[in-house]
Amino acid sequence: MFDRLSRIVIAADASGSFVGASELEDIKSFVNEGNKRLDAVNFIVSNANCIVTDAVAGICCETESLTAPGGGVYTPRKMAACLRDGDIILRYISYAVLVGDPSVLNDRCLNSLKETYAALGVPTGNAARALSIMKAAAVAFVNNTASQRQMTVTQGDCNSLVSEVAGYFDIVVSTIS
Ligand SMILES: CCC1=C(C)/C(=C/C2=NC(=C\c3[nH]c(/C=C4\NC(=O)[C@H](C)[C@H]4CC)c(C)c3CCC(=O)O)/C(CCC(=O)O)=C2C)NC1=O
């Protein structure tokens, strides 16, 4: 498991070089933007329930066969597993946002998930759709544009943070697809 800083050190060590000026610039911006990053993590985790349940409800409305006999979330056990998976994935995404690096998400959450879903017959197209709804919600929270749940926060440019967060959802979708 890496974070933005350890990844820079490991890359420098692998090439036997000092940490250079451009890496130090990268670290400087990581540190300077730290408060924004912590706010983003807070906005995501404090709305986690809403983000996950809304996405799972969304796929159930869009695809009625999911809740019909034989469907991906037919039976309370499967519905609970689906909600739990949304929760787990969002939790690992929040860790990745915190440390500025996706390795924790890749190593501890996504490793073999595609094979698990295939073995259990979890419909990955619907799972990918749920993740895209979660992504839209998370982006709205990080941008602080979720109309019903605005936070009082200093205004600033969060574009790079937003694309980083969106990128973590894209990693999950491409891993399971
Ligand atoms: C390390 C982190 C971690 C992950 C990522 C994880 C995922 C995970 N999801 C599972 C099942 C499942 N996942 C789903 C999810 C869904 N079904 C749908 O139709 C929807 C599209 C989708 C929700 C969005 C369902 C329904 C099951 C149960 C499938 C079954 O048992 O038939 C299972 C099989 C074991 C179990 O049921 O608990 C695992 C291991 N477990 C972990 O510990």
Ligand as a Chemical Component Dictionary entry (heavy atoms), coordinates in Angstrom:
data_LIG
# 
_chem_comp.id                   LIG 
_chem_comp.type                 NON-POLYMER 
_chem_comp.pdbx_formal_charge   0 
_chem_comp.three_letter_code    LIG 
# 
loop_
_chem_comp_atom.comp_id 
_chem_comp_atom.atom_id 
_chem_comp_atom.alt_atom_id 
_chem_comp_atom.type_symbol 
_chem_comp_atom.charge 
_chem_comp_atom.model_Cartn_x 
_chem_comp_atom.model_Cartn_y 
_chem_comp_atom.model_Cartn_z 
_chem_comp_atom.pdbx_ordinal 
LIG C1  C1  C 0 -12.177 -6.850  0.279  1  
LIG C2  C2  C 0 -13.383 -6.077  0.048  2  
LIG C3  C3  C 0 -14.552 -6.958  -0.353 3  
LIG C4  C4  C 0 -15.304 -6.885  -1.500 4  
LIG C5  C5  C 0 -15.155 -5.911  -2.600 5  
LIG C6  C6  C 0 -16.287 -7.937  -1.422 6  
LIG C7  C7  C 0 -17.232 -8.243  -2.404 7  
LIG C8  C8  C 0 -18.092 -9.375  -2.451 8  
LIG N1  N1  N 0 -19.370 -9.305  -2.902 9  
LIG C9  C9  C 0 -19.961 -10.540 -2.808 10 
LIG C10 C10 C 0 -21.290 -10.901 -3.131 11 
LIG C11 C11 C 0 -22.321 -10.122 -3.707 12 
LIG N2  N2  N 0 -22.256 -8.880  -4.268 13 
LIG C12 C12 C 0 -23.490 -8.502  -4.749 14 
LIG C13 C13 C 0 -23.679 -7.205  -5.408 15 
LIG C14 C14 C 0 -24.576 -6.794  -6.372 16 
LIG N3  N3  N 0 -25.539 -7.550  -6.967 17 
LIG C15 C15 C 0 -26.213 -6.843  -7.893 18 
LIG O1  O1  O 0 -27.068 -7.281  -8.652 19 
LIG C16 C16 C 0 -25.777 -5.424  -7.915 20 
LIG C17 C17 C 0 -25.456 -4.953  -9.321 21 
LIG C18 C18 C 0 -24.576 -5.416  -6.986 22 
LIG C19 C19 C 0 -24.600 -4.256  -5.979 23 
LIG C20 C20 C 0 -24.319 -2.943  -6.633 24 
LIG C21 C21 C 0 -24.407 -9.544  -4.454 25 
LIG C22 C22 C 0 -25.902 -9.588  -4.733 26 
LIG C23 C23 C 0 -23.665 -10.569 -3.818 27 
LIG C24 C24 C 0 -24.185 -11.895 -3.341 28 
LIG C25 C25 C 0 -24.262 -12.848 -4.507 29 
LIG C26 C26 C 0 -24.704 -14.232 -4.113 30 
LIG O2  O2  O 0 -24.290 -14.720 -3.041 31 
LIG O3  O3  O 0 -25.454 -14.823 -4.881 32 
LIG C27 C27 C 0 -18.969 -11.452 -2.294 33 
LIG C28 C28 C 0 -19.197 -12.932 -2.047 34 
LIG C29 C29 C 0 -19.283 -13.250 -0.576 35 
LIG C30 C30 C 0 -20.450 -12.599 0.084  36 
LIG O4  O4  O 0 -21.603 -12.713 -0.412 37 
LIG O5  O5  O 0 -20.217 -11.917 1.079  38 
LIG C31 C31 C 0 -17.811 -10.744 -2.087 39 
LIG C32 C32 C 0 -16.491 -11.298 -1.612 40 
LIG N4  N4  N 0 -16.134 -8.571  -0.238 41 
LIG C33 C33 C 0 -15.085 -8.017  0.439  42 
LIG O6  O6  O 0 -14.680 -8.360  1.575  43 
# 
loop_
_chem_comp_bond.comp_id 
_chem_comp_bond.atom_id_1 
_chem_comp_bond.atom_id_2 
_chem_comp_bond.value_order 
_chem_comp_bond.pdbx_ordinal 
LIG C1  C2  SING 1  
LIG C2  C3  SING 2  
LIG C3  C4  DOUB 3  
LIG C3  C33 SING 4  
LIG C4  C5  SING 5  
LIG C4  C6  SING 6  
LIG C6  C7  DOUB 7  
LIG C6  N4  SING 8  
LIG C7  C8  SING 9  
LIG C8  N1  DOUB 10 
LIG C8  C31 SING 11 
LIG N1  C9  SING 12 
LIG C9  C10 DOUB 13 
LIG C9  C27 SING 14 
LIG C10 C11 SING 15 
LIG C11 N2  SING 16 
LIG C11 C23 DOUB 17 
LIG N2  C12 SING 18 
LIG C12 C13 SING 19 
LIG C12 C21 DOUB 20 
LIG C13 C14 DOUB 21 
LIG C14 N3  SING 22 
LIG C14 C18 SING 23 
LIG N3  C15 SING 24 
LIG C15 O1  DOUB 25 
LIG C15 C16 SING 26 
LIG C16 C17 SING 27 
LIG C16 C18 SING 28 
LIG C18 C19 SING 29 
LIG C19 C20 SING 30 
LIG C21 C22 SING 31 
LIG C21 C23 SING 32 
LIG C23 C24 SING 33 
LIG C24 C25 SING 34 
LIG C25 C26 SING 35 
LIG C26 O2  DOUB 36 
LIG C26 O3  SING 37 
LIG C27 C28 SING 38 
LIG C27 C31 DOUB 39 
LIG C28 C29 SING 40 
LIG C29 C30 SING 41 
LIG C30 O4  DOUB 42 
LIG C30 O5  SING 43 
LIG C31 C32 SING 44 
LIG N4  C33 SING 45 
LIG C33 O6  DOUB 46 
# 
